[in-house]
C-alpha cells in the first residue's frame, strides 16, 4: 500500500503544484487585466476631466467676453447720454441767451448776407426776446435784408432764405448738425480712453 500511498501523494502534489501554478498564472493574467482596465479607466477619467476643464475654460472665456462687451456697451451708452446732455445744455444755453447775445450772433451771421436780397424768419423763442426797437435797428443795419414778423413755431434762432434755398440758423438744427459732424471727435476729447 505504500506504493499506492506514494503514488497518490505524488499525484496530489503534482495536482497541487499544477493548481498553484495555474492559479498563479490566472492571478497574473487577472492582475495584468485589472491594471490595464485601471489604467484605461484612469485615462478615460483624465480625458473626461480635461475635456470638462476645457469646456469650462471656454465657457468662462465666453462669459468674460460677454461681460466685457456689456461693460463696453454700458460705457458707450453712458458716454452717449453725457454727450447728448452736453449738446442739450448747449441748446438751452443758446435759447437762454440775453437779447444782446442773441443780436450779436444774428449780426455775426448776417454780415455775410449784407449785400444779398434775403429774408430772415426768426423762431418764435428768439423773436419774443427781440424788441421792436432792436428789430428796427437790424433793418437799418442790413437794408437789403427783409425781416419777417412771421415766426417759426417752437424754435429758437432764425432762417435765412433766398426764396429757393434756406440757410438754417435754428439753434436745434445747428446743435444737431454739430453733433452729427463732430460727436466722435468731441467724445474722444472728453473721454480719451
Secondary structure, 3 states (H helix, E strand, C coil): CHHHHHHHHHHHHHHHHHHHHHHHHHHHHHHHHHHHHHHHHHHHHHHHHHHHHHHHHHHHHHHHHHHHHHHHHHHHHHHHHHHHHHHHHHHHHHHCCCHHHHHHHHHHHHHHHCCCCCEEEEEHHHHHHCCHHHHHHHHHHCCCCEEEEEEECCCCEEEEECCCCEEEEEHHHHHHHHHHHHHHHHHHHHCCC
